[in-house]
Amino acid sequence: MNAPGGHPLPRGVSGKLAPFGTTIFTTMTKLAQEHGAVNLSQGFPDFDGPEFIKQAARDAIDHQPNQYAPMPGLPSLRQAIAKRFTRDTALPCDPDTQVVVTAGCTEGIAAALIGLCNRGDEVILFEPFYDSYRAAVAMAGASARFVALTPTIEEVGGKRVVTSFAFNAAQLRAAFGPRTRAVLVNTPHNPTGKVFSREELTLIAELCVEHNAVAIVDEVYERLLFDPSQPHVSIASLPGMAERTVTLSSLGKTFSFTGWKIGWSVASPALTAAVRAAHQFITFAVATPLQHAAAAALAREEEAVGGLVPMLRANRDKLATALSDLGFAVHVPAGTYFICADHTAVAPRLGASDDQSFCMALIKQCGVAAIPPSVFYNTPALGHSLVRFAFCKKPETIDEGIARLRSLR
Ligand SMILES: Cc1ncc(COP(=O)(O)O)c(C=O)c1O
């Protein structure tokens, strides 16, 4: 294409990123707005987190300097993150050499991969994967290997149910090789709601040790747990892993402030140096007043999470029952705020054949927005029969969503 003067126009998106297009969250949220749909697509609450955290941000704006924070993060927030990490893993953590405050977990993922990977390195991803992973691997100049989390559908109490999403151990073992630099694990897992078991994480850990690979672990849903028999296990706490794990999390999901984009990374000093090497040139430092507020949030975490989890559990149960009654094969999640379900028995009622056409029809015919999970796969066909609903919404939003879904009967 040429400009009006005849000069050629510069090329747009690089070849590195062109394959990834626009994120599905932007697309579905826009469509939901256009069609006045109940938005059960993107994973953000339709309510805000606790007032005391907002007040801490206001106080910081009014009474603290509003200038750049130190590159690795405010000392008070790094101390709070280190204390929390030690509480959860029983591992020592030096806030000066082991913590980086990032612009949400999304930046943590990119900074870890960019800081750690050389061209030609391989990174193992479990599919379905959170959608930034594959693009971040590409930005890091590495290449991705994929291991599928496969749903098992069984008849339980007369209903078809997804009883698990599991990987094949041999497939995982085969994915590791001499070029493996890292494996990226997300537990609790978006979009399936799976909480990786200790046994699964132990196998991943053993393979990391055997192949001298790093585990990059995205734990943003670590506190959103519903089943005491499936507790969250931090891979960093497993034998041999403290020195080879980058643990990532953020404020957004636990405290219902997804718009603040405050995240963090905890790792050994050597791995932290890699994350910082990238972070210093990506964002350098993140919003200072919000870091003060994040420190206040972590100091009173139980108070914040204590009310959220029971509400989410009630939403989960209500939505799972409604979907199951409508004929979906539901995976009842042990963590996160997503329900992943198989729509095979329901899709024909909307004239849909795969997850994309199903979600389009659901918005247009039912007024409910959901996410087509095939975008979270390297092999999209693996996700064609699935649909993901977010239940991090006010109970009345879930009720309205269910009322509209009932038109599927
Ligand atoms: C698995 C996972 N990781 C990371 C993120 C993004 O976290 P943040 O908003 O802190 O960047 C999300 C958001 O949906 C997520 O689901």
The ligand as a Tripos MOL2 file, in Angstrom:
@<TRIPOS>MOLECULE
LIG
   16    16     1     0     0
SMALL
NO_CHARGES

@<TRIPOS>ATOM
      1 C1         -4.0150  -17.3460   34.2720 C.3       1 LIG1
      2 C2         -3.9200  -15.8660   34.2460 C.ar      1 LIG1
      3 N1         -2.7370  -15.2820   34.3410 N.ar      1 LIG1
      4 C3         -2.5970  -13.9500   34.3080 C.ar      1 LIG1
      5 C4         -3.6980  -13.1290   34.1700 C.ar      1 LIG1
      6 C5         -3.5110  -11.6490   34.1130 C.3       1 LIG1
      7 O1         -3.1910  -11.1570   35.3610 O.3       1 LIG1
      8 P1         -2.9630   -9.5950   35.5620 P.3       1 LIG1
      9 O2         -4.2550   -8.9030   35.3530 O.co2     1 LIG1
     10 O3         -2.4390   -9.4970   36.9490 O.co2     1 LIG1
     11 O4         -1.9460   -9.1780   34.5460 O.co2     1 LIG1
     12 C6         -4.9710  -13.6980   34.0580 C.ar      1 LIG1
     13 C7         -6.1600  -12.8360   33.8680 C.2       1 LIG1
     14 O5         -7.2190  -13.2800   33.4740 O.2       1 LIG1
     15 C8         -5.0790  -15.1010   34.1010 C.ar      1 LIG1
     16 O6         -6.2740  -15.6920   33.9900 O.3       1 LIG1
@<TRIPOS>BOND
     1     1     2 1
     2     2     3 ar
     3     2    15 ar
     4     3     4 ar
     5     4     5 ar
     6     5     6 1
     7     5    12 ar
     8     6     7 1
     9     7     8 1
    10     8     9 2
    11     8    10 1
    12     8    11 1
    13    12    13 1
    14    12    15 ar
    15    13    14 2
    16    15    16 1
@<TRIPOS>SUBSTRUCTURE
     1 LIG1         1 GROUP 0 **** ****
